[in-house]
């Protein structure tokens, strides 16, 4: 083996992280973990992974689950298209591959939500194939090891990094090698203030030699993140005998941001949310409401924009029939998957004061 791989694997045998999906006999577990780990930290993923495997221990269990059950289990991890794609892919695996994740790389690539990185990770870690992979940690480690100055998020930079990942892959050791690079990036070759003196590859790191490690990987300048203001209507109705409170929720379209999740009817407004609320609800949901009181403000930052939501308690005047809207007991809200903003509003409704 090349000296780089020998040193890295020796370090990994002593310092590799113990993670619940490592050494798991089922490739399904590796697949689930790799999807969850996309743009998400390991410590955040671990409890989600463990709960997911209890709820959906194999592809058949996942394929037979409802979309609402899947999104409920995923709630809080974000990037919900990952969960929807896992669900769709599980159905394909059951229907076309007898419930077994395919070893054929072309078949793997055809599954929803599986790109080049995931194919390499699953092929090497789950099936022991000599396939490179390139997640955020590997991208950073390789860029520094070989002092790659081409932007890592450009087509040219990606091509260079993939070539380097493939060229230095030790035959028969791809699983440990790829996971070792992941661990090195997560614990030693950190995005800021890398711990170079502890790195087993310090002597062969070109960026360390040239003093450029803090500036790598090079990334294209980020665009300014826009900020949007929304107003949301918390429409409460007392029904039944004895009377109990229900609240009106809307289900988002299956495609797009937060697809299939539930939300309080809302819409984008100008700098006067109180004035814009009634028009936004009538335009977006064909709801006529009377604004009663301000409940509070909730904020959240998504990948490409920030949003501030002003929530108002409202009284319903009239509504049109809409199969994507539903009256729910406030006590039932925990059973319906929501994004972070709507979950914050829902949880505040369970307090006696109904205040933020």
N, C-alpha and C positions, 0 to 999 in steps of 0.2 A: 504494500500500500504506500501511497505518497506520504511524505513526512507530515503534511498538514492533517490528513485523515487519521494517521496513527496517534498523533498528539491529542487531537480532538476526541477520539473515541476513548482514549485512556482517561481523559478528564471526565467524559460523560459517565464512565463506569463508576467513578467516585462521587460525582456531583449531580448526576441527572435527577430531575425532579420526579417525585412519586405522584402520579396523577391517575384518577380513577379509570381513564380509558386506555392507559398503557398496559399492555399485556392482556387486554381483554380478548377472549377467544373469538368474538364475533366481529367481523368487519363492519357490521352495522353500527357498533358503538364508536368505532374510529370515524366513520362517516359523519355521525351525529356530532361528535366532538369537533371535527374540523369545520363543519358548517357553523356551529355555535361560536367557535373561536375567531371567525372572520370579524375583524374590527372590534373585538371584545376581549377584555383582559381575562386571563386564566382564573384569577380568584373570583371574578364575577360568574364565570361559566360553571365552575364546579358544582354549586348547589343546584343550578338549573339542569345540568347533565344528570345528576343523580336522581332528581325528581322525574325527569323525562324518562329515564330508563326504568323507573318503577311503573310509570303510567303506560309507556309504550316500549316494552322490552324487546320487541323485534319488528321487522318490517310489516308483518301481518297485523299486529296490534295497532301500529301507526296508520296503516292503510284503512283499517276498519273504524278508526276514530272519526268524529265529526270535525269540521273545520273549527267550530267554536271550542271544542276540547283542546285542539292543537294550539290555537291562539291563546287560550287561557294558560296553558302550560308554558308558553313562550313569553307571556306578558312581562315587561320590564327589561327584556334583553334588547329590544329595539330591532330595527331593520326586519320588519315582519315578513317581508317577501321571502326571507330565508326559511321561515316556518312553513309558509304556504308551499314553497317549492319542495321542501322535505316531504310534505304530505303528498303532493302530486307524484313525486319520484317514488315514494313507497308503494303507491298504487301500481305504478308501472312495473316496479321490481316484482311485485306479487303476481301481476297478470302475465308478464313476459319472461320472468326469470325464476319462477317458482319460489319467490320470496328470498332468494339469495342475491346479494349484491354482485353484479357481474364482474368477472376478472378481466374481461375483454375491454381494453382502454377505449375503443370506439364506442362500445355500448355504454360505458361509464359517462363519456362526454355527452351523450345524448340525453342523459337524465337532467330534469330541470334543476337549475341552481348549482350545477357542477361545472366549474371552469377549469382552466389549465392547472391552477395551483391545487385545487381539491383533487383532481385526477392524480397528480403526482404524489400528494400526501397519502391518499387512500391506497394507491398502487404500491407505494414503498412501505408504508407502515402496516397496512392490513394484509397485503399479499406478498410482501418481501421482494417486490420487483425492483430492478435497478432503474428507478425513475427519479429525476430531480424534482424539487418543488421550490416554491419561492413565496413565502409569506412575508409579512412586514419585518420580522426579526431576521430572516435569512437575507432579505434585501439589504438591510443595514449592515449585517456582518460581512457579506460578500463585497459590498461597495467599499467598506473600509479595508478589508484584507487586500484588495487589489487596487485601491485608490481610484475608484471609478468616478470620474468627474462629470460624465454625461448624466443629465437629470434622470433619476431612477424611475420617475413616473412618466417618462416619454417613451415612445416606441423604440427609439434607438437605445436608450438606457436599459429598457426591459430586455431587449435582445442580447445586449452584452452580459447582463446579470444571469439570464437563463443559460447562456453559453458557458459562463464560468461555473455555474452550479452543476451543469452536466459534465464538464471536463474534469472536475475534481471529485466526482462521485466514486467512492471505492466499490468495486464489484462485490456483490454479495453482502454489502453492509449498508445499503441505502437507508433502511429503516432507522437504525441507530444513528447514522451520520446525519440524516435530515433532522431527527429529533435533537441531536446534540447541538446543531446549529441554532435550532429554535431556543433551546435552553441557554446557550451562550448569549444570544441576543436579549433574552428576557432577564438574565441575572448579572451579566458581565458587560457585554457590549451595548450599554444602555443608550437611549436616544440622546440624553444629556449627561455630561460628566461620566463617560465610560470608565470602567474600573480596569484600565489597561494593565496595571501592575499585577493583577490577579489572572490575567488572560493566558491560557495555555498557548495561544498563537501569537503572543506579543512580538516575538523575535522575527516572525515572518510577515507581520502586518505592514504593508507599504504605507498606509495612512499614518500609522504610529511613527514610522521612520521619517515621513515627510512632515509630520506635525499637522496633518489635515483632518484628523479623526473627528474633531468637534463639528466640522462643516459638512460631514457626510452622513447619510447620502444626500446628494444635491436634489432638491425638489423644485418644481416650477412654482413661481409665486402664486399664492392663493388669491382668489378673487374676493372682493369685499362681500361679507355676508349680509344679505338684506334682512330687514326687521319688519314684520307684519303685525298689525293690530287686529284682533278678532273680538267679537262680542258673542257670548253664549247665553242661551236662554235655558234656565232651570225651571221647567214648567211642571208644577206640582198640582195634583188633583186628589181630593179625598173621595174615596168610594167605599162601598161595602157597609155592612152592619155587623158589629160596630165599625165605624169608619176607620180606614187606614190610608196612609199617604202613598201615592204612586207618582212616578216621575216619567216623563216622556224621553225616550232615547231613539236615536236614528242609527241605522247600520250603514257604514261606509261601503262604497263599491268595492268589489273583490280586487280590482286592479288599482294600482297606485299606492300612494302613501297611506299607511295604516289600513290597508285593504282588509275588509271583513271585520274590522273592529267596530265597537259601538261608541257613540259620542253624544254629547248634549248638542242639540241643534245650534249651529253657530255660523258665522260668516265674517269675511274680512270687512272692516270698516275704516273710516278715516280717524282723525284724532279726537273725534267725539263719539265714543262707543255707545253711550246711552242713547244718543239721537239715532245712530245708525242701526241699532239692534232690531227694531221692528221691521224695517225694510229688508234687512239681511235675512231674517227668518221667513218673511213672506216670499222673497225672491228665491231663496234656496230650498225651502221646504213646503211652501204654500201654507204657512202657519200664520194666523192672525193672533197676536198676543197683546196684552197690556202689561207694560213694564211696571213692576211693583217696587223692588228695592235692589240695591247693589249688594252682592254677596262677597265680592273680593276679586283679586287679580292673581292669575297664575302665569308663570313664564316657563319657557323651555327652549333649548337650543337643539335644532336638528342639524344634520350634516351640512346642508346648504342654505339654511336660513334660521332666523330666530323668530319666535312668536310670543306675543303677550296677549292673554285672553282675559277680558273683563266679563265676569259672570254676573248675571242678573236673575233674580227670582221673577217669574212671570206668571200671569194668569191667562189661560187659553180662552180666546174668543171664538175661534173656529179653525177647523183643519180639514184638509181633503184626505181621502182614503190613500194610504201609502203603505204597501206591504213591508217597506223597510223601516217602519217606525213602530215602536212598541211601548205600551205602558207597563212599568215594572214597579213592584214594591221596592222601596228604598233598601230593604234588607236583602233583596235579591241581586243588587248591583255587583257584588263580588263575583257572581257566577258568569258575568258577561265581560269578555275581553275588551280592554280599553287602552288607549295610549296614556302616556304619563300625565298629560294635562287633565284629561277627563277623569282619570282615576283619582287625582287630587281633589277635584270637585266632588266626585262621588263619595269619597271618604269623609269629607267635611259634612256632607249631608247626613251622615250617620250620627253626628253629634247633636245634642239637644238644642243647641243654639242655632244650628244651621248657618254658622258664620265662619269666615276664614280667619 
